[in-house]
Amino acid sequence: MSERNTTFVKTEGEQIPVVADCDVVVVGAGPAGHAAAVSAARNGASVTLLERYHHLGGMASGGMVLVLDDMVTEDNEVITTGLVSEFVERLEKQDGAVYPPTEDCQTNWEMWQKWSRWGCIDFHQSTMPQPIIHAVAFDPDAWKRVSLDMVREADINLRTHSWFSDVMREGGKITGVIAQTKLGRQAIRAKYVVDATGDLDVGVAAGAEYTTGQFIVTTVFRIANVDTDKAVAFEFAEPEAYKKLDRQARRVIGGAWGMWWLKTPLPGVVWCNCPHMPGYDGLSVEDMVKAEYEGRERMMNLLAFAKENIPGFENAVMLGAAEQMGVRQTRMLQGEYVVNKDDIKSKRHFADSVCRGRDYYTPYRALLPKGIDNLIVAGRHYSVESDAQKMSREIPPCQAQGEAAGIAVSLALKEDKALRDVDAKAIQIQMRAQGADPGDVPDAKALVENTVAAE
Ligand SMILES: Cc1cc2nc3c(=O)[nH]c(=O)nc-3n(C[C@H](O)[C@H](O)[C@H](O)COP(=O)(O)OP(=O)(O)OC[C@H]3O[C@@H](n4cnc5c(N)ncnc54)[C@H](O)[C@@H]3O)c2cc1C
C-alpha cells in the first residue's frame, strides 16, 4: 500500500487563463468519456473533452485491453448496442476488429478451437468447452483512430495533454474544471461536468462521497512474430503436454488467468493479459513505479520461457508493454444508489435503468453523486460496491454508461435543471432512439419482483 504524505506546501494565488467555455466538459477520454462526449455533442451540447494523455481510449487503447466483453446476455443476445455497435462497425472498416459470425456462436470443441484464442468465449461458464459468444478482439491503434474520427465529426473541442487538477466553484455549484498543462494551469468553464476519469478524480475534488477498493494491477503487453496456428495446433494435438507447459508459463509470469495469450487482428501478434499483481494502489505513484519494474521483469521472463518451450513461440519478440498501467479499481462513487453484488448476480432490474452490461442493469441513480447538481459519473468508478465493480467494469458497459450520461447532460441542459431531476424515462427513450438498449424492458431472466423504484 502507498504511504501518504504528511508534510505539505502552499502555493500562492494565481491567475488561470480560461481556454474554453462550453455546455459540458467531459474529463477522461476512455471508453466511457468518449461515449459521453459524443453522445452529448450529438444531442446538441457544446462539449470539451479533456484527456491527460495524447491518445484517446484509456484502458482500451493505452492499456491494451483488447477484447470487448460483457456485450451479451447468457443467451448471447447483444445488449450493448448503440454507440458500442457503431464503434465496432468503425473498427471493422479499419480492419481493427475480429469476432465470430452468429453461426459460429455454438458450444462445441470445433468452434472452441477456432475462437477461444480470440477471447470470444463465455468465461463466466465453468463447463468445457465454454460457449462461443459475441465478443470483439480489436486493435488498440484502430481504437485511437476511430475515437478521434468520432470526436472530430461531432465537433467536440478536444484538449489532450491536459491533466484535470481541480474543480471551479461559485457558491455551491461547480462552474468548470482546471487542467494542468505544459503551459501551466488552464480553466474550462462548463454548465455540466462528466467525470469519466476511471478514478473519480473530479468527484473527489468536488466533495462527492466515495469508497476505495483494490484489485490486481497488470502490465499488459504484446508479443510479435508468434506462429499462432502452430501454437493452437499443438494445444489441441497434445493437450496434456500443452497443459503442463501452460502451467509452467503461468508460474513464470506469476499470476495469470487461463487464457494468458490471445490473438489480435494483427497477424502473429498476441496480447498477454498478465502478470496479475495484487497489493498495489493504482492511485499511488510509489506503488505504480514498483509495479512497472515488477511487471516488466516478469514479462521478459515469460517471453524467454515461451521462446524456449512453447511451439509457435520460437521466434517471438517483445512488441512492448501497454502505455498505461492496467489499473482495474481505485475509487468508486457512493452516489444516489450503490450497486451491490446481489444486484449484479440476481440480474436485478431497476425502473430507472439507463444502460446494461451482460445480464445486469445500471440505474440512473448509480451515475449521480449525492448533493451535487451538475456532476455525473460514467465508467468503472460509478456508484458501486467494490466486489460488484469487479463484475461490472468491462469496456462496452462503460461505453453504454457514457452514452446514457451524455444524453442526461443534454436533457438537463435543454431543461436547465439539476441532473438528478432529469427523468430517467426520457433518457431511456433517447437511448432507444440512438439504437442503444437502456434496459427499460427487463429480460425474461431478470429479477423484477424486487425492482427498486426510481425516485
Ligand atoms: C489489465 C486489464 C484487463 C482488462 N480486460 C478487459 C477485457 O478483456 N475486456 C473488457 O471489456 N474490459 C477489460 N478490462 C476493464 C476495462 O478496460 C476498464 O474497466 C474500462 O476501460 C473502463 O473504462 P473507463 O472509461 O471507465 O476508464 P479508463 O479506460 O481507465 O479511462 C479513463 C480515461 O480518463 C483519463 N484520465 C484519468 N484521470 C485523468 C485526469 N486527472 N485528467 C485527465 N484525464 C484523465 C485516462 O487517461 C483515460 O483515458 C480490463 C482492465 C484492465 C486494467
The ligand as an SDF file (V2000), in Angstrom:
LIG
                    3D

 53 58  0  0  0  0  0  0  0  0999 V2000
   -5.4820   -5.3670  -17.2210 C   0  0  0  0  0  0  0  0  0  0  0  0
   -6.9240   -5.1540  -17.5310 C   0  0  0  0  0  0  0  0  0  0  0  0
   -7.5890   -6.0850  -18.3180 C   0  0  0  0  0  0  0  0  0  0  0  0
   -8.9190   -5.8640  -18.6520 C   0  0  0  0  0  0  0  0  0  0  0  0
   -9.5290   -6.7350  -19.5120 N   0  0  0  0  0  0  0  0  0  0  0  0
  -10.6940   -6.3780  -20.0980 C   0  0  0  0  0  0  0  0  0  0  0  0
  -11.2030   -7.0900  -21.2100 C   0  0  0  0  0  0  0  0  0  0  0  0
  -10.6040   -8.0570  -21.6750 O   0  0  0  0  0  0  0  0  0  0  0  0
  -12.3680   -6.6740  -21.7510 N   0  0  0  0  0  0  0  0  0  0  0  0
  -13.0590   -5.5900  -21.2880 C   0  0  0  0  0  0  0  0  0  0  0  0
  -14.1090   -5.2560  -21.8590 O   0  0  0  0  0  0  0  0  0  0  0  0
  -12.6000   -4.8880  -20.2200 N   0  0  0  0  0  0  0  0  0  0  0  0
  -11.4340   -5.2460  -19.6370 C   0  0  0  0  0  0  0  0  0  0  0  0
  -10.9180   -4.5080  -18.5980 N   0  0  0  0  0  0  0  0  0  0  0  0
  -11.7410   -3.4230  -17.9990 C   0  0  0  0  0  0  0  0  0  0  0  0
  -11.7730   -2.1490  -18.8300 C   0  0  0  0  0  0  0  0  0  0  0  0
  -10.5890   -1.9620  -19.5560 O   0  0  0  0  0  0  0  0  0  0  0  0
  -11.9930   -0.8930  -17.9720 C   0  0  0  0  0  0  0  0  0  0  0  0
  -12.8360   -1.1370  -16.8940 O   0  0  0  0  0  0  0  0  0  0  0  0
  -12.5810    0.2040  -18.8650 C   0  0  0  0  0  0  0  0  0  0  0  0
  -11.6210    0.5990  -19.8200 O   0  0  0  0  0  0  0  0  0  0  0  0
  -13.0350    1.3760  -18.0410 C   0  0  0  0  0  0  0  0  0  0  0  0
  -13.3380    2.4490  -18.8930 O   0  0  0  0  0  0  0  0  0  0  0  0
  -13.3550    3.9290  -18.3080 P   0  0  0  0  0  0  0  0  0  0  0  0
  -13.6080    4.8460  -19.4580 O   0  0  0  0  0  0  0  0  0  0  0  0
  -14.2580    3.9750  -17.1390 O   0  0  0  0  0  0  0  0  0  0  0  0
  -11.8860    4.1340  -17.6940 O   0  0  0  0  0  0  0  0  0  0  0  0
  -10.4530    4.1370  -18.3750 P   0  0  0  0  0  0  0  0  0  0  0  0
  -10.3830    3.1770  -19.5000 O   0  0  0  0  0  0  0  0  0  0  0  0
   -9.4890    4.0000  -17.2600 O   0  0  0  0  0  0  0  0  0  0  0  0
  -10.3430    5.6190  -18.9790 O   0  0  0  0  0  0  0  0  0  0  0  0
  -10.1920    6.7550  -18.1590 C   0  0  0  0  0  0  0  0  0  0  0  0
   -9.6410    7.8860  -19.0020 C   0  0  0  0  0  0  0  0  0  0  0  0
   -9.5320    9.0620  -18.2090 O   0  0  0  0  0  0  0  0  0  0  0  0
   -8.2430    9.6240  -18.3590 C   0  0  0  0  0  0  0  0  0  0  0  0
   -7.9320   10.3240  -17.1140 N   0  0  0  0  0  0  0  0  0  0  0  0
   -7.8220    9.7770  -15.8800 C   0  0  0  0  0  0  0  0  0  0  0  0
   -7.5340   10.7060  -14.9680 N   0  0  0  0  0  0  0  0  0  0  0  0
   -7.4480   11.8760  -15.6410 C   0  0  0  0  0  0  0  0  0  0  0  0
   -7.1610   13.2010  -15.2310 C   0  0  0  0  0  0  0  0  0  0  0  0
   -6.9180   13.5110  -13.9550 N   0  0  0  0  0  0  0  0  0  0  0  0
   -7.1660   14.1670  -16.1840 N   0  0  0  0  0  0  0  0  0  0  0  0
   -7.4090   13.8680  -17.4940 C   0  0  0  0  0  0  0  0  0  0  0  0
   -7.6750   12.6240  -17.9170 N   0  0  0  0  0  0  0  0  0  0  0  0
   -7.7040   11.6350  -17.0030 C   0  0  0  0  0  0  0  0  0  0  0  0
   -7.3430    8.4390  -18.6230 C   0  0  0  0  0  0  0  0  0  0  0  0
   -6.1290    8.8000  -19.2210 O   0  0  0  0  0  0  0  0  0  0  0  0
   -8.2380    7.5870  -19.5310 C   0  0  0  0  0  0  0  0  0  0  0  0
   -8.1430    7.9690  -20.8740 O   0  0  0  0  0  0  0  0  0  0  0  0
   -9.6030   -4.7150  -18.1830 C   0  0  0  0  0  0  0  0  0  0  0  0
   -8.9250   -3.7960  -17.3820 C   0  0  0  0  0  0  0  0  0  0  0  0
   -7.5960   -3.9980  -17.0580 C   0  0  0  0  0  0  0  0  0  0  0  0
   -6.8940   -2.9750  -16.2300 C   0  0  0  0  0  0  0  0  0  0  0  0
  1  2  1  0
  2  3  1  0
  2 52  2  0
  3  4  2  0
  4  5  1  0
  4 50  1  0
  5  6  2  0
  6  7  1  0
  6 13  1  0
  7  8  2  0
  7  9  1  0
  9 10  1  0
 10 11  2  0
 10 12  1  0
 12 13  2  0
 13 14  1  0
 14 15  1  0
 14 50  1  0
 15 16  1  0
 16 17  1  0
 16 18  1  0
 18 19  1  0
 18 20  1  0
 20 21  1  0
 20 22  1  0
 22 23  1  0
 23 24  1  0
 24 25  2  0
 24 26  1  0
 24 27  1  0
 27 28  1  0
 28 29  2  0
 28 30  1  0
 28 31  1  0
 31 32  1  0
 32 33  1  0
 33 34  1  0
 33 48  1  0
 34 35  1  0
 35 36  1  0
 35 46  1  0
 36 37  1  0
 36 45  1  0
 37 38  2  0
 38 39  1  0
 39 40  1  0
 39 45  2  0
 40 41  1  0
 40 42  2  0
 42 43  1  0
 43 44  2  0
 44 45  1  0
 46 47  1  0
 46 48  1  0
 48 49  1  0
 50 51  2  0
 51 52  1  0
 52 53  1  0
M  END
$$$$
